[in-house]
Amino acid sequence: MEAGPHDTDQRQRDAASGASGLSPDGPDDQDVLAAEVEVELRPARRLRIWQLAPIVALAAVGSLMFGFPLAFGTGGGAVVAMLGLLISCCAAGWGVMAARRVGHTWPGLPPRGSGVRPDWRVIALYVGVGALLVALAVWRVARLR
């Protein structure tokens, strides 16, 4: 909406002198507003390499400690294998907690803060698979004796 001929003359003088066409409280033209881009000020929540490296290293050491006595039958195998299993489980828990802090969820479970209740069948499946893996590991270590 134009104010009148005086306003148009002022714009022409500003354009000739190289002024930007901005008033003290913001841009005058709507096409200047259309070029605005919203930028998120907070960084994206991602797991960085310095967060993943110790978790992966601990998991690798634990799995090697668990695997070598079982594969080669070296002396003191049951104790070393159980210690390796414990270290591997600690690394897995550490990884799950790190992933949860950046907003990742387990497949089939709702995101944190969504207000949706998780399905009991998915939880039962996770508990069953975990119990099966622990039972197989303990059974295998018990066979070393």
C-alpha positions in Angstrom: 0.0 0.0 0.0 1.6 3.2 -1.2 1.5 6.3 1.0 1.5 8.8 -2.0 3.8 10.4 -4.5 6.2 11.7 -1.8 7.0 8.2 -0.6 7.7 7.1 -4.2 10.1 10.0 -4.7 11.9 9.1 -1.5 12.4 5.5 -2.8 13.8 6.7 -6.1 16.3 9.0 -4.3 17.3 6.1 -2.0 17.7 3.7 -5.0 19.8 6.3 -6.8 22.0 6.9 -3.8 22.6 3.2 -3.1 20.5 2.9 0.0 19.2 -0.6 0.8 15.5 0.2 0.9 15.2 -0.7 4.6 13.3 1.3 7.1 14.5 1.6 10.7 12.3 -1.3 11.8 12.8 -3.8 8.9 12.6 -4.4 5.2 10.0 -2.5 3.1 9.6 -5.0 0.2 7.8 -8.3 0.7 10.2 -10.1 -1.7 13.0 -9.5 0.8 11.0 -11.3 3.5 10.5 -14.3 1.1 14.2 -14.9 0.9 14.5 -15.5 4.7 15.7 -18.9 5.8 15.1 -20.3 9.2 18.2 -21.9 10.8 18.1 -24.2 13.9 20.4 -22.7 16.5 21.0 -26.0 18.4 23.3 -28.5 16.7 21.9 -31.8 15.5 21.9 -34.5 18.2 24.2 -37.1 16.7 26.7 -39.6 18.1 30.2 -38.3 17.3 33.3 -40.5 16.7 34.8 -39.6 20.1 31.7 -40.9 21.7 31.6 -44.1 19.7 35.3 -45.0 19.8 35.5 -46.1 23.5 32.3 -48.1 23.2 33.4 -50.0 20.2 36.9 -50.6 21.6 35.4 -52.0 24.9 33.0 -54.2 22.9 35.8 -55.5 20.8 38.1 -56.3 23.8 35.2 -58.0 25.6 34.1 -60.1 22.6 37.7 -61.3 22.0 38.1 -62.2 25.7 34.8 -64.1 25.5 35.7 -65.8 22.1 39.3 -66.9 22.4 39.0 -69.1 25.5 35.9 -70.7 24.0 37.5 -71.3 20.7 41.0 -72.4 21.7 40.4 -73.9 25.2 43.3 -72.0 26.9 43.8 -72.3 30.7 41.5 -70.4 32.9 39.0 -70.2 30.1 35.8 -70.0 32.1 36.9 -67.0 34.2 38.3 -65.1 31.2 35.2 -65.9 29.1 32.8 -64.7 31.8 34.9 -61.5 32.3 34.8 -60.9 28.5 31.0 -61.4 28.5 30.6 -58.9 31.3 32.8 -56.3 29.5 30.8 -56.9 26.3 27.5 -56.4 28.1 28.8 -53.2 29.7 29.8 -51.9 26.3 26.3 -52.7 24.9 24.6 -50.9 27.8 26.9 -47.9 27.4 26.0 -47.8 23.7 22.3 -48.0 24.4 22.5 -45.2 26.9 24.5 -43.0 24.5 22.0 -43.7 21.7 19.1 -42.9 24.0 20.6 -39.5 24.9 20.7 -38.4 21.3 17.1 -39.5 20.7 17.4 -43.0 19.1 14.9 -45.6 20.2 14.7 -49.4 19.9 12.8 -50.6 16.8 9.1 -51.0 17.6 9.2 -48.7 20.6 7.8 -45.1 20.6 10.2 -42.2 21.0 10.7 -40.6 24.4 8.2 -38.0 25.4 5.6 -39.0 22.8 3.1 -40.1 25.4 2.5 -43.4 23.5 2.6 -46.6 25.5 5.0 -49.3 24.2 3.4 -52.5 23.0 3.9 -55.3 25.5 4.6 -57.8 22.8 7.7 -55.9 21.6 9.0 -55.6 25.1 8.4 -59.4 25.7 10.3 -60.1 22.5 13.3 -58.0 23.6 13.3 -59.6 27.1 13.0 -63.1 25.5 15.8 -62.6 23.1 18.1 -61.1 25.8 17.3 -64.0 28.2 18.1 -66.5 25.4 21.4 -64.9 24.6 22.4 -64.9 28.3 21.4 -68.5 28.7 23.4 -69.6 25.7 26.5 -67.7 26.8 26.3 -69.1 30.4 25.6 -72.6 29.0 28.7 -72.4 26.7 31.0 -71.2 29.5 29.7 -73.9 31.8 30.6 -76.5 29.3 34.3 -75.4 29.6 34.6 -77.0 33.0 
